[in-house]
Amino acid sequence: MKIWAKVMRGDKILKDVLYEGEHVSSFSGFREAVQNVAYKADVSTPVLLPAHYERFDRFNRVKFLPSDFIEDVDFTAFVLERVKEDKPERKVIGRSRVFPTRIH
């Protein structure tokens, strides 16, 4: 899973990192990914709630506000977005499509 993390102040991106790791699709896997992303972005780990995981799982994005951190932070948002990977095109060899013909 690839995650693009942005540390923001208002509409300005202060820092962004791209994290890639293998994590199971569960709350514990999400927690581990967030911890690794926060470490790489050099911010403290936010307090994680099941609602954060559900939002990330459903919308591929979650936004942490300063109130989600135990320590004081100097930014207004820590945003995590799942990077959708393009699936390689499947090539079918030796098959042709058969279209029905109309009989008038």
C-alpha atoms as a printed R data frame, in Angstrom:
    type eleno elety resid chain resno       x       y       z
1   ATOM     1    CA   MET     A     1   0.000   0.000   0.000
2   ATOM     2    CA   LYS     A     2   1.256   3.458  -0.892
3   ATOM     3    CA   ILE     A     3   0.309   6.426   1.263
4   ATOM     4    CA   TRP     A     4   0.907  10.075   0.444
5   ATOM     5    CA   ALA     A     5   1.186  12.057   3.678
6   ATOM     6    CA   LYS     A     6   0.942  15.844   3.775
7   ATOM     7    CA   VAL     A     7   1.685  18.101   6.707
8   ATOM     8    CA   MET     A     8  -0.333  21.256   6.100
9   ATOM     9    CA   ARG     A     9  -0.777  24.722   7.512
10  ATOM    10    CA   GLY     A    10  -3.918  26.177   6.023
11  ATOM    11    CA   ASP     A    11  -3.847  25.391   2.303
12  ATOM    12    CA   LYS     A    12  -0.049  25.211   2.131
13  ATOM    13    CA   ILE     A    13   1.824  21.903   2.168
14  ATOM    14    CA   LEU     A    14   4.719  22.212   4.596
15  ATOM    15    CA   LYS     A    15   6.044  18.710   4.049
16  ATOM    16    CA   ASP     A    16   4.968  15.665   2.103
17  ATOM    17    CA   VAL     A    17   6.240  12.109   1.991
18  ATOM    18    CA   LEU     A    18   5.368   9.024   0.020
19  ATOM    19    CA   TYR     A    19   5.330   5.868   2.086
20  ATOM    20    CA   GLU     A    20   5.143   2.357   0.696
21  ATOM    21    CA   GLY     A    21   4.704  -0.737   2.806
22  ATOM    22    CA   GLU     A    22   2.886  -4.021   3.077
23  ATOM    23    CA   HIS     A    23   0.137  -3.896   5.679
24  ATOM    24    CA   VAL     A    24  -2.938  -6.001   6.257
25  ATOM    25    CA   SER     A    25  -6.251  -4.314   5.617
26  ATOM    26    CA   SER     A    26  -7.364  -4.031   9.248
27  ATOM    27    CA   PHE     A    27  -7.265  -1.522  12.069
28  ATOM    28    CA   SER     A    28  -3.960  -2.933  13.390
29  ATOM    29    CA   GLY     A    29  -2.407  -2.757   9.912
30  ATOM    30    CA   PHE     A    30  -3.663   0.816   9.542
31  ATOM    31    CA   ARG     A    31  -2.201   1.728  12.943
32  ATOM    32    CA   GLU     A    32   1.188   0.319  11.939
33  ATOM    33    CA   ALA     A    33   1.107   2.200   8.617
34  ATOM    34    CA   VAL     A    34   0.182   5.495  10.323
35  ATOM    35    CA   GLN     A    35   3.000   5.065  12.839
36  ATOM    36    CA   ASN     A    36   5.510   4.475  10.030
37  ATOM    37    CA   VAL     A    37   4.195   7.399   7.956
38  ATOM    38    CA   ALA     A    38   4.266   9.753  10.952
39  ATOM    39    CA   TYR     A    39   7.848   8.711  11.731
40  ATOM    40    CA   LYS     A    40   8.890   9.298   8.118
41  ATOM    41    CA   ALA     A    41   7.122  12.700   8.070
42  ATOM    42    CA   ASP     A    42   8.764  13.592  11.413
43  ATOM    43    CA   VAL     A    43   5.495  14.261  13.249
44  ATOM    44    CA   SER     A    44   4.107  12.644  16.365
45  ATOM    45    CA   THR     A    45   1.675   9.774  15.913
46  ATOM    46    CA   PRO     A    46  -1.948  10.910  16.179
47  ATOM    47    CA   VAL     A    47  -4.481   9.210  18.408
48  ATOM    48    CA   LEU     A    48  -6.210   6.641  16.214
49  ATOM    49    CA   LEU     A    49  -9.897   5.864  16.476
50  ATOM    50    CA   PRO     A    50 -11.881   3.230  14.590
51  ATOM    51    CA   ALA     A    51 -13.584   6.117  12.763
52  ATOM    52    CA   HIS     A    52 -10.211   7.146  11.278
53  ATOM    53    CA   TYR     A    53  -9.668   3.656   9.897
54  ATOM    54    CA   GLU     A    54 -13.222   3.469   8.531
55  ATOM    55    CA   ARG     A    55 -12.833   6.830   6.798
56  ATOM    56    CA   PHE     A    56  -9.504   5.795   5.273
57  ATOM    57    CA   ASP     A    57 -10.871   2.416   4.195
58  ATOM    58    CA   ARG     A    58 -14.006   3.902   2.679
59  ATOM    59    CA   PHE     A    59 -12.739   7.144   1.129
60  ATOM    60    CA   ASN     A    60  -8.962   6.433   0.752
61  ATOM    61    CA   ARG     A    61  -8.265   9.595   2.741
62  ATOM    62    CA   VAL     A    62  -8.137  10.654   6.376
63  ATOM    63    CA   LYS     A    63  -7.391  14.046   7.907
64  ATOM    64    CA   PHE     A    64  -5.943  14.444  11.400
65  ATOM    65    CA   LEU     A    65  -6.414  17.807  13.113
66  ATOM    66    CA   PRO     A    66  -4.277  19.224  15.947
67  ATOM    67    CA   SER     A    67  -6.890  17.954  18.428
68  ATOM    68    CA   ASP     A    68  -6.035  14.384  17.296
69  ATOM    69    CA   PHE     A    69  -2.505  14.723  18.721
70  ATOM    70    CA   ILE     A    70  -1.481  14.511  22.367
71  ATOM    71    CA   GLU     A    71   1.471  16.862  21.863
72  ATOM    72    CA   ASP     A    72   1.141  20.414  20.591
73  ATOM    73    CA   VAL     A    73   1.746  20.620  16.842
74  ATOM    74    CA   ASP     A    74   2.582  23.590  14.627
75  ATOM    75    CA   PHE     A    75   0.424  22.583  11.654
76  ATOM    76    CA   THR     A    76  -3.308  22.595  10.967
77  ATOM    77    CA   ALA     A    77  -3.711  19.169   9.360
78  ATOM    78    CA   PHE     A    78  -1.950  15.865   8.764
79  ATOM    79    CA   VAL     A    79  -3.571  14.297   5.710
80  ATOM    80    CA   LEU     A    80  -3.069  10.709   4.557
81  ATOM    81    CA   GLU     A    81  -4.193   9.594   1.114
82  ATOM    82    CA   ARG     A    82  -3.972   6.111  -0.335
83  ATOM    83    CA   VAL     A    83  -2.249   6.164  -3.717
84  ATOM    84    CA   LYS     A    84  -4.163   4.038  -6.171
85  ATOM    85    CA   GLU     A    85  -1.809   1.921  -8.183
86  ATOM    86    CA   ASP     A    86  -2.573   1.483 -11.846
87  ATOM    87    CA   LYS     A    87  -3.278  -2.123 -12.643
88  ATOM    88    CA   PRO     A    88  -1.336  -3.419 -15.626
89  ATOM    89    CA   GLU     A    89  -3.423  -4.004 -18.706
90  ATOM    90    CA   ARG     A    90  -4.376  -7.594 -19.301
91  ATOM    91    CA   LYS     A    91  -3.576  -8.841 -22.732
92  ATOM    92    CA   VAL     A    92  -5.638 -11.692 -24.003
93  ATOM    93    CA   ILE     A    93  -3.871 -13.687 -26.680
94  ATOM    94    CA   GLY     A    94  -5.643 -16.130 -28.934
95  ATOM    95    CA   ARG     A    95  -9.169 -14.989 -28.201
96  ATOM    96    CA   SER     A    96 -11.396 -12.935 -30.373
97  ATOM    97    CA   ARG     A    97 -14.706 -11.435 -29.559
98  ATOM    98    CA   VAL     A    98 -17.740 -12.880 -31.210
99  ATOM    99    CA   PHE     A    99 -20.548 -10.442 -31.817
100 ATOM   100    CA   PRO     A   100 -24.022 -11.692 -32.617
101 ATOM   101    CA   THR     A   101 -25.292 -10.862 -36.075
102 ATOM   102    CA   ARG     A   102 -28.756  -9.636 -36.783
103 ATOM   103    CA   ILE     A   103 -30.961 -11.613 -39.084
104 ATOM   104    CA   HIS     A   104 -33.506  -9.456 -40.865
